[in-house]
Amino acid sequence: MSVPPMDLEHFAVLCSRFMWCNSTAPIDTVLHEVMSVTPLGNQVNAAQRRALELALHFGAELVRQHAILVRQDLIAHFGHLHPVDPNSILSYMIDQMMVWDRRPRLPRSNVHHDVEQDAAAADDSADVHVIQDSDDNGDGINF
């Protein structure tokens, strides 16, 4: 394996957008589709593609395991209440999602290319729909 010439945060954004719109797509399909809309997709060698594939598989499994924990915790917190206040559940779920959003990120890597240029090219060629939000930085839903 070797380090791919792609910013991992940008790769994660592209993968998550595709997975949002295609929730039942297998991980291999996600990787293929994301690589096909990324200008660097045809410049990635086999070792770099394997690294991206492993990163995507790990990320998908991490999200799956977190969803299981949130679901179990949700049942523990609200399963005994009848009726359950939907606003309480919504507030709880937003709080859980915000834990991940507030988690400090690694510094962005600008290893091999201009990420903004790659993002613009991918946005122009991808048929991926993103939920537009009203927050200032455009990276999540503003509640």
Helices and strands as residue ranges (DSSP letters): H 8-21, H 27-37, G 39-43, H 46-78, H 86-102, H 115-125
